[in-house]
Amino acid sequence: MKFAIALFSPPHAPASRRALRFAEALLAGGHEIVRVFFYRDGVYSASSSVVAPQDELDVAAQWRAFIEQHRLDGVVCIAAALRRGVLNTEEARRYGREAVSVGAPWELSGLGQLHEAAQLADRLVCFGGD
């Protein structure tokens, strides 16, 4: 079965860890993940500026490793990212900002990518949010 995952919560929230464990279980069970879409505060999972306290799990780093290891399509909502100062090189240059906090394996893109993922997948599973 094909799954798309949308994450709305920051990496320190329980929903982020649950989403990661769910994604790991999917792949272990032989399922396919067509895309992981990070939206709202979920965009912080793609930020290299997030630092977890030493006594906590670094879920953002775990997401990065998971996306890289399995060569998944990790898409970060560009509007949510810009609003939160999560910028790749191109957007930092465009807006005259010095800080760049998003690089490979992440891709900044629009909500259309979430819509497309929902169309390509058998199931869209969302984590976090209000």
Buried (B, 14 or more C-beta within 10 A) or exposed (E): EBBBBBBBBBBBBEBBBBBBEBBEEBBEEEBBBBBBBBBBBBBBBBBBEBEBEEEEBBBBBBBBEBBEEBEBBBBBBBBBBBEBBBBBEEBBEEEEEEEBBBEEBBBBBEBEBBEBBBEBBEEBBBBBEE
